Amino acid sequence: MYGGSSRYSEVKGTKILRVDPSSPDADLIRVAADVIRRGGTVAFPTETVYGLGSDALNPEAVMKIFKAKNRPLDNPIIVHICRFRDVNLLASNIPRRLDILAERFWPGPLTVILKASDIVPRVTTGGLDTVAVRMPRHRVALALIRESGTPIAAPSANLAGRPSPTSDRHVIEDLAGRIDVILAAGSTPVGVESTVIDMTGKTPTVLRPGGVPVEDLRAVLGRVNIHPSILSRGLMEPEKPLSPGMKYRHYAPRAEMVLVEGEDGSVIKKIRELIDEYVVQGKRVGVLTFDENLDAYSRAIIKSLGSRRQPETAARRIFNLLREFDREDVDVIIAEGMPEKGLGLAVMNRLRKACGYNIIKV
């Protein structure tokens, strides 16, 4: 039950409330906000992906998120706010440069790591003394937070490890029957999660690439480091995650997946060889490519992330295409790499994690 014109439906006991993303119905928002205030769970759209929310200051409510997602307890959760002054409630030792970041990027797909105040439960922070905070750029999300009257803790609204949900259909597939309410508002515009930047140290450090390119952060802050785990392609993942997306297999389809990186001609040649090998084994093969190479392959289910020159399109499509391969029951997915400029860094981060760092360099 994914469609229909009704504003209200139910799947496996989970209420589906259909809202207009540009003008959400106040009555439906109030219904969802009441669930948050009573300690329940609500999936809602943001500009990046759908989040699974509960009252960030209620540890019992936050535990319901971990249970619904099968999420490891040491994986911290981002806290969503609708007003800048709420940072003062959640954080201490707030750096002066946060004002600069907020003015430029909030509301928007940027999460900032700050020292947590005593009011934030440690279950929300994954046991850390820091808190991840962001202000989403989506009318439904902001309306829900405002009406709830509390910051909302919300990781992505999917089962842990699965491709992140960029449409309400994805949320229903993963979480119907496991959560109370889904605010269904179609597809999300950005498609990859927020960039996470740690502002607790001397030099700002990106812990997860996402919807705000590193280049944009450097244009505002000057020097910005990238955490070694991002650049090491899985060889230096931290024992304890400092941010969502830093540890554990993420974004993964059900099929085996391999990522081929290198010069375009060599990548095409290698993927053709892999297709031949898998087909001989009787496997159903999917290829995740780009518009420029659509005609380079055969004997496989071929899907395009868009043009190599438009990483924002790849970001918007990546998780939906991985889920499409699942629905088409492929046995193996072979993906092409792309340049790590702009949102390309976030796309490559997601592809590498989705394949469990099963990478072939050519």
N, C-alpha and C positions, 0 to 999 in steps of 0.2 A: 504494500500500500504506500506508494511513493507520490502519487499524483492526486488529482481531484481539485475541485474548486473550493471545497469546504475549508473553513478556517480551522476546524478542529477534527482530529481523528485520533485513533489509538492503535498502537502496534505492540502486542505482547505486554499490555499494561502500561506502556510509556505513552504519555499524552503528546501528540504532535500539534503544535500551534503554528499555523501558517501566517507569517507576517510579511508585510511589504518592506523590503530593505530600505527604501527611501523615505517611507512614512509609516513606521510601525504603529499598529493599533494599540492605543493606551490601555484598553481593557485587557488585552492579551499579555502585554508587558506586566501589568499588575498581577495577573495570575501567576506568571513565572517568578516575579519578584517575591510573592508570598511564599512560594516554595523555597526560595533561597533563604528568606528570613526564618523559616521553620526548620532549617537544617537539611534541606533536600538538595538534589542535583538537577541542574538545568544546562543543556547543551545550547549554545548560541553562536551566531556567526560573528566573526571579526573580519577585518580586511585581509587577514593572512589566511587562516584556516578556522574551522569551527573549534570552539573551546568547550570543555566540560567544566561547568562552574559550580562552586558552592561558597558559602560564607568563609572568607579567608581567615577570619578571626575565631572561628568555631572549629576546634580540632576534631570533634566527632564528625562534623559535616565534611571536612577535608578528607578524613579517612574513607568516606564513602566514594570519593574520586578514585583513590588508590585501589579500592576493592572493585569498582566497576570496570576499571581499565586493566586490572592485573598489573599495576604499575609498581616497580620496586620502591620501597619506602625511602631509599636514600636519593631518589631522583627529585630535586626541588621543583616547586610549582611556581609559575609566574602569577603575581598578584596584579589584577586589573583595577584601575581607578578611572574616575570620570572628571576629577578636578585636581589641579596641580597641588593644591594645599594638602591633599591627602597624603602626599609624600611625607609630610612632617609627622603624621600618625604612624607610619610604617617604618621609618628609617631614622637613624641618628648619624651624627657626623656627616651631614649632607655637604658634598663638595660644591663650591661656588659655581663650577662649570656646568652643574646640572641645569641651571637656569638657561644657559646657552643651548644645551641639547634640547631641552623641553620646548624652547621657543621655536627651534628649527624643525624638530621631528615629532612633537606631540601635538595632537593625536597622530599616531602613526606606528609603523612596524618596527619600533625600537624598544627593547627592554634594557633597563639599567640595573646593574647589581650595586646595592648599597649596604651599609651596615644595618642590620635589623634592629628595630626597637624592641623593647620587652613585650609589647602587646602582640607581636606576631608569633603564633604557635610554631614550635620547632618542627612539627609535622609538615607545616606549609613550606618551610625552608629546606626540607630534606635533612634536618639535623644541623644545618650550617648556622653560623652567626651572621649571615648575610641574607638579604631578601631581594628578589627579582621583581621589578615594578615596571608596568607600562600602561599607557593610556591608548586604547584602541581607536582606530579611525573608522568606526562603523556605527550608524545611528541606532541599530538594534542593540548592540553591545552597550553603548553609552546610556541608552534609555534604561536597560536592565540594571546596570550598576547604580544609576541615579535613583531609580525607584526602589531598589533593594535597601539602600541606605547603608551599605557596607561594601568595603573592597571585596572583589570576587577572585578567589583562587581558581585558575583555569589552565590546565594543560590542554593539549589537543584532544578532541572528542572522538577518540578511536581506541580500539584495544591496543595495549602496549606492543610496540614493535611493528604494527601495521602501517601502511601508507597513511599519511595524515588526511583528514577529511576536508575536502574543499567544496562539498555540497551537502545538503541535508540528507540526500540519499545515502551517502557514505556513512553518516552518523547512524542512520536507521539500520544499515547493514551490520554495523559493529555493536551498537549499544542498545537497541530496542530490547526492552525487558530487563535492562540492567540499571536504568536511570529513570528519573521521574518525568522530566519534560524535555522536549526538543523544540526550540524556536526555529522553525524552518523558514529560510529566506533565500533559497536558491544557492547560487555559486558565490564563492568568495573571489574578490578581484585580484589579490596579489598571488596567492597560491602556495607560497612557502612561508614558514614561520618567521617571526620577528628576529632581527639581529639582536644578539645579547652582548652588551658591553659592560665590562667590570670597571667601575669607577672608584673602587676602594684602594687601589694602589697608586703609586707615584705616576705611572703612565697608564692611560686608559688601554684596556686590552679586550679585543673581540674574542668571546668564548664560543659564539656560534654565528656564522654568517647567515644573513637572512634578507628581509625585505628592504633594509637600508644598506646600500653598498658601502664597503669600507672606504672607498674613495670619497664618498660624501661626508663621512665622519671626519676624515683627515682634513677636508676642506674647512671644517668648523673648529676642530680641536687641535690641529697640527699633528703632532706625533701620536699615532695609534698603533699599538702592537696587535699582532694576530697570534692567538694561543698556538703553541707548537703542535698540539694535537690535531689542529685543523690542517696544518701544512704537512704533517708526517704521514698522512693517508692511513691512519689507524695504528701506527707503530708506537704512539706515545699517549694512548688514552689514559686519563687520570684514574687512579684507583677509586677515588671518591669524586663524583661529578660536581663541578662548581656551578653548573648551569644545565637546564634541560638540553638534551641532544648531545651531550658530551660523552656519554657512556651507554653501553648496551646497543644491541642491534635495533636500528630504527628504520621506519619508512619502508619496510620490506614487503614485497609481494609474496605469495605462497610458492611461486615457482623458484627454481634455482636461477640465479642471476649472475652475469659476468659483465664487467665494464672493460671496454677496450679503449686505451688512451694512446695518443701519439699523432703523427702527421696524417693528414686526411687520407692520402692514397694508401698508406700502410694499414690504417685502421680498416678501410673498406676491404682490402685484400684479406686481412686476418678474419674479419667477420664472415666473409664468404666461406673461408675454410672451416670456420666453426659451424656454420649452418650445415655444410656438407657432412661434417662429422656427426652432428646431432641427428640429422635426418636419417643417416645410415643406421643409427641406433634406434630408429623408430620414434624419435621424440618430436613433439609438436613445438616449433620454435617461434618465438616472438623477437622482433628487432625494433629497438627504440632508436630512431635516427633523427635526422633533420631534413628540412625541405630540400636542401641542396643535394642530398644523397638518396632521395626516395626511389630513384630508378636504378640504384646500384645493386639491389638485392632481389632475390626471388626465393621460392620454396619456403617462405616464412610469412607469418602475420606481421605486417609492417605498420608501425605507427610513428608519426612525426611530432617532435617537440616544437616545431616551427622553424624559423630561420636561425642559423647559427649567429646571425648578426643581431638577433633580438632575444637576448636572454630573459627578458621579462615575460615573453610568450612561453618559453620553456618552463619558467617558474610557475606560471599559471596552469600549465598542462600536466606537469610531471606526475603528481599523485593520482590524478584521475586516469591517466594512461596506464599506470601500474595496476590500478584496480580493474581497468578494462581487460588487461591481459589475464588477470585472475578469472574474470567472468568467462573468458574464452578458453580457459583450461589449457594454457600453454604449459609445457614442461620446463622450458628454459627461456630466459630473456637475455638477449645480448644487446647491450647499450653502448652507444658511441659517447665519447667524452666531448667536451666543448671548452673554449677558452675561459679562463678564470677571471675575467674582467667584469666589473659591475655585478649584476645579479648572477653572472656565470659562476662565481665562487660559491654562492649558496646552492645553485643547481648541482654543481659537482660534489659538494659536501653531501647532499641528499643521495645522489647516485652511488657514491662510494659506500655510504652507510647502508643503503638499500641492498647492495650486493654483498654486504658483510666483508668489504674490502677484498673481494674476489676480483682482482684487477689484473689485466694483461697490458703490459707496456710494449708498444711496438715502435 
